[in-house]
Amino acid sequence: MSMDDRALLPRQLEEERAARKKAEDLLEEKVRELTLANQLLQRYLDSVPCMVVALDTRACISMINRAGCALLGQPESALLGQAWFEHCLPQPGGKSVLLPCFLQLVGGDGQAREALSEYPVVDGDGQQRLMAWHTAMLTNAAGRIVGTLSSGEEITERKLAEVAIAESRNLLLKIIDTVPARVFWKDTDLRFLGCNRRFAEDAGMQNPDELIGKDDYQMVWAEQADHYRADDREVMAAGAPRLF
């Protein structure tokens, strides 16, 4: 090493230290920005009333919001890292049925998403809560799937109400089918929405469902259709039933 090189060495070392310090400061600033962004994101997710949960490609919980912790009855510290489909879902379906669907989804099979659109979780009291799920894929800078982000809305009461309505409707239809009168109902365009079996038989049909969507002009009494439709309009205008 020449004398000139030795003279330049302290300056080069100082420049390297300055460059390293600048890079470290920049890294610290980026870390602070990322930390702040994560804190803001967590605050936002905690303000959302529905459950939000992120899973990695092994189906382990990497993030869960406050609403999710409350519904599951467990603190965040007890949930992070847990196997979602084994720890938070009723068994054996969670592990044997839904976990394989999830692994197919993160493996690139988009058709598996449908199987994961509605399934239950187990709450803090050990009760099943049926949830409707909306899932988005999480990817890295290279576009590779690294996990999922799902929001879940509880629909237990809605499903119970739907079942109750369906049961009530079926019971009503059975009652209507047993009465000796001919019963039918129409929409405001005077198209048939349904009828009992006696009315369907009079119309020359084997099943009441065959009548749905038709109007009087398509029935065996088409020549009297105008008269019947006028009666129907009077009933609708009066808002009261009429026996014929």
Secondary structure, 3 states (H helix, E strand, C coil): CCHHHHHHHHHHHHHHHHHHHHHHHHHHHHHHHHHHHHHHHHHHHHHCCCEEEEEECCCEEEEECHHHHHHHCCCHHHHCCCEHHHHCCCCCHHHHHHHHHHHHHHCCCHHHHHHHCEEEEECCCCCEEEEEEEEEEEECCCCCEEEEEEEEEECHHHHHHHHHHHHHHHHHHHHHHHCCCCCEEECCCCCEEEECHHHHHHCCCCCHHHHCCCCHHHCCCHHHHHHHHHHHHHHHHHCCCCCC
